[in-house]
Amino acid sequence: MPPFIETLIAAVRRAGNPVLVGLDPRADSLPKGLLTAPNDPAAVARAFQNFCCGVIDAVATRVAAVKPQAAFFEQYGPPGMTALHEVIQYARQKELLVILDGKRNDIGTTAAAYAEAYLGRESVWGADALTVSPYLGDDSLEPFVTRAKESGSGIFVLVKTSNPGGGAFQDYAGAEGPLYRRVAACVERLARETESMHRYGAVGAVVGATYPEQLAELRSAMPQAWLLIPGFGAQGGSAEDVAAGFDSEGLGAIVNNSRGLIFAHAREPYRSRFGASRWQDAVAAATADMIDQLAAHTPAGQLRPH
Amino acid sequence: MPPFIETLIAAVRRAGNPVLVGLDPRADSLPKGLLTAPNDPAAVARAFQNFCCGVIDAVATRVAAVKPQAAFFEQYGPPGMTALHEVIQYARQKELLVILDGKRNDIGTTAAAYAEAYLGRESVWGADALTVSPYLGDDSLEPFVTRAKESGSGIFVLVKTSNPGGGAFQDYAGAEGPLYRRVAACVERLARETESMHRYGAVGAVVGATYPEQLAELRSAMPQAWLLIPGFGAQGGSAEDVAAGFDSEGLGAIVNNSRGLIFAHAREPYRSRFGASRWQDAVAAATADMIDQLAAHTPAGQLRPH
């Protein structure tokens, strides 16, 4: 198994951009006609699967990776979980990397069970990477790091999230500054320990686009941690806001957009251009526009084919 | 729907003890004969379901609640999730409360999706309560609180976990003392906001048995938050260690034991007394012994029928 970060860098270079497409299906936002029985969890789960596979078809030749959000699948019970599994398999068939957004964690052998469940293409869920919450401590991350190394997969640890109240605990100030800085120091250590031939390691960090100053600070504090940046688009983050997340080669970060891409058919200018029936064209156009914005305003422009 | 805490208190009083049985199935610890095809995820999932339902049969008349650990079911993919669903339904049929240990969280509408997925008997998973991680901030807890109130369910927020490295971030010291104290202040506020006719609210806290001093401190800091105390038994916590978690009436806490109860057949004195074939008797005996220990050494002794 090549290390995750090698696979990720190769995929980002091949795509020529750092866009991560978030798969956050919601029953009330699906294009008309995809969901006929909204009160039947199994029918919603099937609609989610069809929708997400349709999104994957629209973006597979354009981006490096997708990020399914586990919560929206879990919301529909066991059929939802089956749909999540199918979506992951489909993305892999289309040669996309899959970063599962589950924000899992626990202690000891329970953390190891999560790691074994999700990490690596040989695992039962088959994700290439998983988002992980750090509250349980540095030892809770170790089973994920071990499994990531064994299986050529990666983790992204929550450091600074994009929500308005994220600072309530993450900004709690002690001797080393805000808590997120202490978490960042732990992530950087783990990134260094899992370094492959590039500077980056198998352990990355989630840092929101909505706090550009902290993003710049955290890029410096974690030179070996690849960043997963949520909060672009619907949450208010712009291309300028995420520019500081990249290194001088345009590497070091992937930028997620979920609603802004997958439900583009419902907002302008895509609604007028495509309408609900051509929703996949709307996804493709919105993705192309995001690629252009990042290329114009961030170092990731260097990744574009000339 | 009666508030969760009313249901919990009634169940604890009816059982006459605060024991919470943790359902942490592991393929390599199952009693012989339950698992015949360990390499087939669907077979393991079925064995987990049979085993957990057998544990439920052994404890249903003795305790108030069970705590399935999501990770061990997730480890076996969609069939594992189906087994988890069946185990939750079976526990409810047996009139046990179900606290799902998933340590979930996210932001905004994604947190709301987790809340809707898991909280309340009308939800698709049908748990009475869910464990929730606080790193994402106080606003990330709000959707869970709203849903808990609507559905007569509860949440237990991680405050101080039982693992050796739990302090790495939880003990990070700032102006209000260690971070866990700030999280505790947030939990106490939410408990007060969801107070029902008893002093306790729908929002409780996870505080590990392995830090008895902090347990006492946190009981004082959160007088309205019911405590879920892990770490008893295999992790080293004793009845004396958890005594400070209770109020003067013997209420205010439930104490979890997983491996020490469900795999009692594999350890003395139960192994000699019962052997693997009578593993359910071993579960029942270990549960009775834990009930006795808590009655002898904690205020929970007052709950026993006279």
Boltz contact constraints between the chains, C-beta under 6 A:
constraints:
  - contact:
      token1: [A, 41]
      token2: [B, 124]
      max_distance: 6.0
  - contact:
      token1: [A, 71]
      token2: [B, 106]
      max_distance: 6.0
  - contact:
      token1: [A, 71]
      token2: [B, 110]
      max_distance: 6.0
  - contact:
      token1: [A, 71]
      token2: [B, 113]
      max_distance: 6.0
  - contact:
      token1: [A, 71]
      token2: [B, 114]
      max_distance: 6.0
  - contact:
      token1: [A, 72]
      token2: [B, 113]
      max_distance: 6.0
  - contact:
      token1: [A, 74]
      token2: [B, 117]
      max_distance: 6.0
  - contact:
      token1: [A, 75]
      token2: [B, 113]
      max_distance: 6.0
  - contact:
      token1: [A, 75]
      token2: [B, 116]
      max_distance: 6.0
  - contact:
      token1: [A, 75]
      token2: [B, 117]
      max_distance: 6.0
  - contact:
      token1: [A, 77]
      token2: [B, 124]
      max_distance: 6.0
  - contact:
      token1: [A, 78]
      token2: [B, 81]
      max_distance: 6.0
  - contact:
      token1: [A, 78]
      token2: [B, 82]
      max_distance: 6.0
  - contact:
      token1: [A, 78]
      token2: [B, 85]
      max_distance: 6.0
  - contact:
      token1: [A, 81]
      token2: [B, 78]
      max_distance: 6.0
  - contact:
      token1: [A, 81]
      token2: [B, 81]
      max_distance: 6.0
  - contact:
      token1: [A, 82]
      token2: [B, 78]
      max_distance: 6.0
  - contact:
      token1: [A, 85]
      token2: [B, 78]
      max_distance: 6.0
  - contact:
      token1: [A, 103]
      token2: [B, 106]
      max_distance: 6.0
  - contact:
      token1: [A, 106]
      token2: [B, 71]
      max_distance: 6.0
  - contact:
      token1: [A, 106]
      token2: [B, 103]
      max_distance: 6.0
  - contact:
      token1: [A, 107]
      token2: [B, 163]
      max_distance: 6.0
  - contact:
      token1: [A, 110]
      token2: [B, 71]
      max_distance: 6.0
  - contact:
      token1: [A, 113]
      token2: [B, 71]
      max_distance: 6.0
  - contact:
      token1: [A, 113]
      token2: [B, 72]
      max_distance: 6.0
  - contact:
      token1: [A, 113]
      token2: [B, 75]
      max_distance: 6.0
  - contact:
      token1: [A, 114]
      token2: [B, 71]
      max_distance: 6.0
  - contact:
      token1: [A, 116]
      token2: [B, 75]
      max_distance: 6.0
  - contact:
      token1: [A, 117]
      token2: [B, 74]
      max_distance: 6.0
  - contact:
      token1: [A, 117]
      token2: [B, 75]
      max_distance: 6.0
  - contact:
      token1: [A, 124]
      token2: [B, 41]
      max_distance: 6.0
  - contact:
      token1: [A, 124]
      token2: [B, 77]
      max_distance: 6.0
  - contact:
      token1: [A, 133]
      token2: [B, 133]
      max_distance: 6.0
  - contact:
      token1: [A, 133]
      token2: [B, 135]
      max_distance: 6.0
  - contact:
      token1: [A, 135]
      token2: [B, 133]
      max_distance: 6.0
  - contact:
      token1: [A, 135]
      token2: [B, 135]
      max_distance: 6.0
  - contact:
      token1: [A, 135]
      token2: [B, 158]
      max_distance: 6.0
  - contact:
      token1: [A, 136]
      token2: [B, 161]
      max_distance: 6.0
  - contact:
      token1: [A, 137]
      token2: [B, 165]
      max_distance: 6.0
  - contact:
      token1: [A, 137]
      token2: [B, 166]
      max_distance: 6.0
  - contact:
      token1: [A, 137]
      token2: [B, 168]
      max_distance: 6.0
  - contact:
      token1: [A, 138]
      token2: [B, 165]
      max_distance: 6.0
  - contact:
      token1: [A, 138]
      token2: [B, 168]
      max_distance: 6.0
  - contact:
      token1: [A, 139]
      token2: [B, 163]
      max_distance: 6.0
  - contact:
      token1: [A, 139]
      token2: [B, 165]
      max_distance: 6.0
  - contact:
      token1: [A, 158]
      token2: [B, 135]
      max_distance: 6.0
  - contact:
      token1: [A, 161]
      token2: [B, 136]
      max_distance: 6.0
  - contact:
      token1: [A, 163]
      token2: [B, 107]
      max_distance: 6.0
  - contact:
      token1: [A, 163]
      token2: [B, 139]
      max_distance: 6.0
  - contact:
      token1: [A, 165]
      token2: [B, 137]
      max_distance: 6.0
  - contact:
      token1: [A, 165]
      token2: [B, 138]
      max_distance: 6.0
  - contact:
      token1: [A, 165]
      token2: [B, 139]
      max_distance: 6.0
  - contact:
      token1: [A, 166]
      token2: [B, 137]
      max_distance: 6.0
  - contact:
      token1: [A, 168]
      token2: [B, 137]
      max_distance: 6.0
  - contact:
      token1: [A, 168]
      token2: [B, 138]
      max_distance: 6.0
  - contact:
      token1: [A, 172]
      token2: [B, 174]
      max_distance: 6.0
  - contact:
      token1: [A, 172]
      token2: [B, 179]
      max_distance: 6.0
  - contact:
      token1: [A, 172]
      token2: [B, 182]
      max_distance: 6.0
  - contact:
      token1: [A, 173]
      token2: [B, 174]
      max_distance: 6.0
  - contact:
      token1: [A, 174]
      token2: [B, 172]
      max_distance: 6.0
  - contact:
      token1: [A, 174]
      token2: [B, 173]
      max_distance: 6.0
  - contact:
      token1: [A, 174]
      token2: [B, 174]
      max_distance: 6.0
  - contact:
      token1: [A, 179]
      token2: [B, 172]
      max_distance: 6.0
  - contact:
      token1: [A, 182]
      token2: [B, 172]
      max_distance: 6.0
